[in-house]
Each structure stands twice: as structure tokens, then as C-alpha cells.
Amino acid sequence: MTRVVIAGAGFAGLASALFLARRGHSVTLIERDAAPPDGTPADDLADWAHPGAPQARQSHALLGRARRVLVDEAPDVVAALLSRGVREIPVVVGAGFLDGERMLLSRRLVAEAELRRIVARESGVRLLAGEAVIGLQVSRAEDVPVVTGAQLLSGAVVVADLVVDASGRRSGLSDWFARARLESPVDERQDCGFFYLTRYYRVRPGCETPVSKIPASTSLDYATVFALGADNDTFSLTVTLSVNDPYRKALRDPAVFEAFLQAVPHSAPWIRAGEPISDISMMSRIENRRRRLTTGTGPIVGGIVAVGDAALHTNPTLGRGISMGLLHAQHLAEVAHLATDDPVGFAERFSNWTDEHLGIWYDTQVAADANALERLAAGLLRTRVAAAADASARFATAAFLCAQHDEVVGIAVAKIVHLFASPREAFADPRVVSRVTEFLSSGVSLERPIDVPSRAAFELLASRSGSTPAPIVGLGSASARYDD
Ligand SMILES: Cc1cc2nc3c(=O)[nH]c(=O)nc-3n(C[C@H](O)[C@H](O)[C@H](O)COP(=O)(O)OP(=O)(O)OC[C@H]3O[C@@H](n4cnc5c(N)ncnc54)[C@H](O)[C@@H]3O)c2cc1C
């Protein structure tokens, strides 16, 4: 049995605690935010502040791989989510259907609250809410230091064989390392240069809920629009805009937000079917970040690992974060019995596993986001970037288009989108290669369709809000004005 302390009870921390406890480990789970209220799913949203997860009121779905991990590790969680009104839908991308797999549609707080209630009842987990990890207890008896416990805000120290940082994208691990006089973790960052605006709706009586499709978004040159079903006849609509967009404030006006979504063909049926049940929530400071607790010469310290967003997170456009966090939690639970005897080797092997199995999703997102930044910068100036010219990017774009009508390619793309296979694995199938190659050689255009509404129409609509357009600054960079 390994004694584990986990900092953070978001999806990755909760799942880690549950999966570890069910393998006989002893878990102390520390969470700074109070427990969700007991009540209806609506109370989860209205009365649970949860500031520690700033994305909590943004649109979320659990892709097929996230549900698969839950089914394999804790099927009772899936059953409890369904009884709370969470919806299961087939895993479909275009003409591709993954037999036996489903995905989960829920407002994030509804799903997270239910998971947290289950974990709080789990024997083997001690959940300390309203408490926070603020530092580490470190032994320097060996060449490489080893973490032996976590220091809490209350002044207590929880002794552990393994400390797990699951404290999310705003993790304070760098400060914990600095305070313990450890070398800094090795961070890679990429600012994404856009921000999110999300509003929740309930389906009007007599209206049908439109069908949720994954990917849930459509990209315009100057914006991205998402429409995603959720639990209990609710759904979310989301817009992302460049942080440099001079009209970035206009869409905070509900009338402009709705008029814009009515003008976008992807979201128009949703707007017509729903009535708003929330304010418009904004989230900025979106970045891709990978943090390694190892340098070229090995682990900085043993006895500690990071999971979920604390280890690596990406711009959430493709909705991969919870799947990655649950995969991380599952691996942690599978290997945690090895942490006690060799804390330094364990930290190194865990880091290698993370690079090998989750790094691919980070790397592909970073590459895609460089293009997205370029697209948005051009879109503000009413110009467009040409479709990708290099062979692998052309192949990937063509595969996504081909997936709309070709079942074999559709299944390959569905496996990528739902994190069942990496692009390399899914595109290794010779049948996929030949069908996509044939599709490409048919002369199909890889350009995105012309924007509806056009940038000019968007500006006209946005200027109705009465907010003065701000100057464009730092085009092509993500430097500017996140919270402005
Ligand atoms: C706009 C947006 C939309 C997204 N949409 C999707 C989606 O559709 N599908 C999807 O799979 N993913 C989505 N994600 C990503 C998803 O939110 C994260 O990947 C996921 O929540 C990561 O879980 P986590 O447990 O690592 O971190 P979090 O869920 O952020 O949880 C971290 C927890 O740690 C706590 N904490 C922080 N510091 C401390 C401390 N020092 N001590 C104790 N507790 C602490 C916080 O209060 C919080 O509860 C989205 C993200 C964003 C930003």
C-alpha cells in the first residue's frame, strides 16, 4: 500500500484518488474549494462557486476515451452520472462510428460534483476540503532529494510516499519547488491568443435538441463557434475571439452574442431551440503548457509526480483535457505500488510514460495553434491564410474532409478525435492512406468555406453594442490584453 497525497480535486485528482483507493492505496485528497451543495444539477451550477477551476462554467464534454476509462475503472460513476441527467451519445465523426463506445454530455460542474460526491464517500480516501497544498516536505538524505509530504495552508504536514500535483492549469508547483530550494521544473508554454465566451441554454418546450457533433466547433477566419449538448436538456454555445480583436468586448453584450450566433449557420439552430439559463462567462489566459519534473540528467526530485492539467494542458478547442487527465489517473493507479521502493526511478518512469502516451496530444495541439494564431491575425484584417502546403498537414486536412462520407476514414478520424489512437497509429492503415490519397488527387479544395457572417457583417453587428472598438495591438502574437 502506498500513502498518496493529492493536491487538487478536479477531474484528474478525483479520478486518481478513486482509482488508487480501489487498488488498496491510502489517499489524502486536498482541495481548496468547498464541496458542491447537495441538491439538483441546477444547484451544482448556481451554488457551487469553485473558483479553483476557472474553466468550470465553460462548455465541456467527456470524449469517448474519458468515458472508456470510467467504464473500465469505475462503472458506478458512469451510472451515477446518467442518473443525474448526463447524456450518453454514440461516438460518431462524419461517416465513422466506433461500435461499443459512447461519449458523455454534461455541464462540467454537474459531472464534477457527482464524481466528487462519490469520491468523498469512498473508503480509502480522506478528502480535506477548504484546505490547500502550499509547499513540500523534502528529504535530502540521498543524491537526488525526495518529497516526503505536503505542507498545508492550515500548517499541518501530511506525510506521504508519493505526492501528486493535480492542481490544474494554475498549479503552484513552481512555488512549492522554489520554497523547498529545488531546481525549477522545466516548462514549455505557448500562448494561444484567444479567449472564450460561453453561455448555457435550456431547450425550449416543444423544441428538439439539435444533434451534438464532434468536433463541436466551426472555424471562421476571425472566430470559432461551438455548440454542445449537455445534461438535462441544456446546452452551451461558445465563441472564441482573438485577444487582439478590436470588437472583443462587444460579444459580452447578450444581444450581440445571440445575434452573432444566430448569423452563424453552425449555431443558428441551437439559438432558435434554446432559452438562456446563465450569464455569459469569459475565460482568458488560454495557453498550452507542458511541465516536466525531470531535466536532461533525470528527476529534479523523487516522490512527486504531476497529473492532468498540472502536467500538461492544451487549448481546449478539441475537448481533450478530461480524457488526458483520466488516462493519467488510470496509469498512476496501475503503477503506484512501485512508488515506495524507488521514488526517484518512479518519478522518471512516470515522466517518460507521460511524454510517450500524452505528449502526442500536446505536440499536435501546439502545431495546430500556431496556424490558428495566424488565421485569427489575418481574419482581423479581412484576409485569409492559404490552406496548408506541406504534405502531412494536407493529408490530415483531407482526412477530416474525407471522413464526412467515407466510413473507413471516418473511423480512423473518430479514433483520433476521441483519443483512442494517435494520428500516426490511425493513419498507418493502408486502406486509410489509399482512400485519402485518392480523395486528395480528385482535386478537392482544402480551403475553408467563405465565412458566414463575413468579417464586415460581424463588425457591423458588433458595433451595435455601443462599445468602442479598441485598437488592434500585437497582431500575430498572443501578448495582449487578456482580461481587457
Ligand atoms: C474553456 C475550456 C473548455 C474546456 N472544455 C473541455 C471539454 O469539453 N472536454 C474536456 O475533456 N476538457 C475540457 N477542458 C479541459 C478541462 O477543463 C481540464 O483538462 C480538466 O479540468 C483538467 O482536470 P485537472 O483535475 O487536471 O484540473 P482542474 O479540473 O482544473 O482541477 C484542479 C483542482 O485543483 C484545485 N487546486 C488548485 N490549487 C490547489 C492547491 N494548492 N491545493 C489544493 N487544491 C488546489 C482547484 O480548486 C481545482 O479543483 C476545457 C478547458 C477550458 C479552459
The ligand as an SDF file (V2000), in Angstrom:
LIG
                    3D

 53 58  0  0  0  0  0  0  0  0999 V2000
  -12.5460   26.8600  -21.8220 C   0  0  0  0  0  0  0  0  0  0  0  0
  -12.2430   25.4090  -21.5350 C   0  0  0  0  0  0  0  0  0  0  0  0
  -13.0590   24.4090  -22.0700 C   0  0  0  0  0  0  0  0  0  0  0  0
  -12.7510   23.0620  -21.8520 C   0  0  0  0  0  0  0  0  0  0  0  0
  -13.5370   22.0950  -22.4190 N   0  0  0  0  0  0  0  0  0  0  0  0
  -13.2120   20.7850  -22.2370 C   0  0  0  0  0  0  0  0  0  0  0  0
  -14.0080   19.7420  -22.7910 C   0  0  0  0  0  0  0  0  0  0  0  0
  -15.0020   19.9670  -23.4620 O   0  0  0  0  0  0  0  0  0  0  0  0
  -13.6200   18.4500  -22.5700 N   0  0  0  0  0  0  0  0  0  0  0  0
  -12.5100   18.1390  -21.8540 C   0  0  0  0  0  0  0  0  0  0  0  0
  -12.1840   16.9580  -21.7130 O   0  0  0  0  0  0  0  0  0  0  0  0
  -11.7350   19.1080  -21.3010 N   0  0  0  0  0  0  0  0  0  0  0  0
  -12.0650   20.4030  -21.4710 C   0  0  0  0  0  0  0  0  0  0  0  0
  -11.2930   21.3730  -20.8920 N   0  0  0  0  0  0  0  0  0  0  0  0
  -10.1110   20.9830  -20.1310 C   0  0  0  0  0  0  0  0  0  0  0  0
  -10.5080   20.5380  -18.7270 C   0  0  0  0  0  0  0  0  0  0  0  0
  -11.1730   21.5920  -18.0610 O   0  0  0  0  0  0  0  0  0  0  0  0
   -9.2500   20.1700  -17.9440 C   0  0  0  0  0  0  0  0  0  0  0  0
   -8.3760   19.4510  -18.7590 O   0  0  0  0  0  0  0  0  0  0  0  0
   -9.5590   19.3600  -16.7250 C   0  0  0  0  0  0  0  0  0  0  0  0
  -10.3970   20.0400  -15.8520 O   0  0  0  0  0  0  0  0  0  0  0  0
   -8.2510   19.0080  -16.0040 C   0  0  0  0  0  0  0  0  0  0  0  0
   -8.5210   18.4540  -14.7690 O   0  0  0  0  0  0  0  0  0  0  0  0
   -7.4910   18.6890  -13.5750 P   0  0  0  0  0  0  0  0  0  0  0  0
   -8.0430   17.9000  -12.4580 O   0  0  0  0  0  0  0  0  0  0  0  0
   -6.1240   18.4350  -14.0350 O   0  0  0  0  0  0  0  0  0  0  0  0
   -7.5810   20.2460  -13.2520 O   0  0  0  0  0  0  0  0  0  0  0  0
   -8.8320   21.0750  -12.7250 P   0  0  0  0  0  0  0  0  0  0  0  0
  -10.0780   20.4280  -13.1540 O   0  0  0  0  0  0  0  0  0  0  0  0
   -8.5870   22.4880  -13.1200 O   0  0  0  0  0  0  0  0  0  0  0  0
   -8.7680   20.9310  -11.1450 O   0  0  0  0  0  0  0  0  0  0  0  0
   -7.7360   21.4590  -10.3670 C   0  0  0  0  0  0  0  0  0  0  0  0
   -8.2390   21.4770   -8.9230 C   0  0  0  0  0  0  0  0  0  0  0  0
   -7.1560   21.7820   -8.0510 O   0  0  0  0  0  0  0  0  0  0  0  0
   -7.6220   22.6650   -7.0390 C   0  0  0  0  0  0  0  0  0  0  0  0
   -6.4330   23.3410   -6.5150 N   0  0  0  0  0  0  0  0  0  0  0  0
   -5.6510   24.2450   -7.1490 C   0  0  0  0  0  0  0  0  0  0  0  0
   -4.5800   24.5520   -6.3810 N   0  0  0  0  0  0  0  0  0  0  0  0
   -4.6920   23.8200   -5.2620 C   0  0  0  0  0  0  0  0  0  0  0  0
   -3.8770   23.6880   -4.1050 C   0  0  0  0  0  0  0  0  0  0  0  0
   -2.7270   24.3590   -3.9760 N   0  0  0  0  0  0  0  0  0  0  0  0
   -4.2740   22.8550   -3.1160 N   0  0  0  0  0  0  0  0  0  0  0  0
   -5.4470   22.1640   -3.2250 C   0  0  0  0  0  0  0  0  0  0  0  0
   -6.2540   22.2600   -4.2950 N   0  0  0  0  0  0  0  0  0  0  0  0
   -5.8720   23.0560   -5.3180 C   0  0  0  0  0  0  0  0  0  0  0  0
   -8.6230   23.5440   -7.7610 C   0  0  0  0  0  0  0  0  0  0  0  0
   -9.5190   24.1670   -6.8590 O   0  0  0  0  0  0  0  0  0  0  0  0
   -9.3030   22.5240   -8.6740 C   0  0  0  0  0  0  0  0  0  0  0  0
  -10.4040   21.9120   -8.0360 O   0  0  0  0  0  0  0  0  0  0  0  0
  -11.6040   22.7210  -21.0840 C   0  0  0  0  0  0  0  0  0  0  0  0
  -10.7980   23.7220  -20.5440 C   0  0  0  0  0  0  0  0  0  0  0  0
  -11.0960   25.0500  -20.7710 C   0  0  0  0  0  0  0  0  0  0  0  0
  -10.1680   26.0940  -20.2250 C   0  0  0  0  0  0  0  0  0  0  0  0
  1  2  1  0
  2  3  1  0
  2 52  2  0
  3  4  2  0
  4  5  1  0
  4 50  1  0
  5  6  2  0
  6  7  1  0
  6 13  1  0
  7  8  2  0
  7  9  1  0
  9 10  1  0
 10 11  2  0
 10 12  1  0
 12 13  2  0
 13 14  1  0
 14 15  1  0
 14 50  1  0
 15 16  1  0
 16 17  1  0
 16 18  1  0
 18 19  1  0
 18 20  1  0
 20 21  1  0
 20 22  1  0
 22 23  1  0
 23 24  1  0
 24 25  2  0
 24 26  1  0
 24 27  1  0
 27 28  1  0
 28 29  2  0
 28 30  1  0
 28 31  1  0
 31 32  1  0
 32 33  1  0
 33 34  1  0
 33 48  1  0
 34 35  1  0
 35 36  1  0
 35 46  1  0
 36 37  1  0
 36 45  1  0
 37 38  2  0
 38 39  1  0
 39 40  1  0
 39 45  2  0
 40 41  1  0
 40 42  2  0
 42 43  1  0
 43 44  2  0
 44 45  1  0
 46 47  1  0
 46 48  1  0
 48 49  1  0
 50 51  2  0
 51 52  1  0
 52 53  1  0
M  END
$$$$
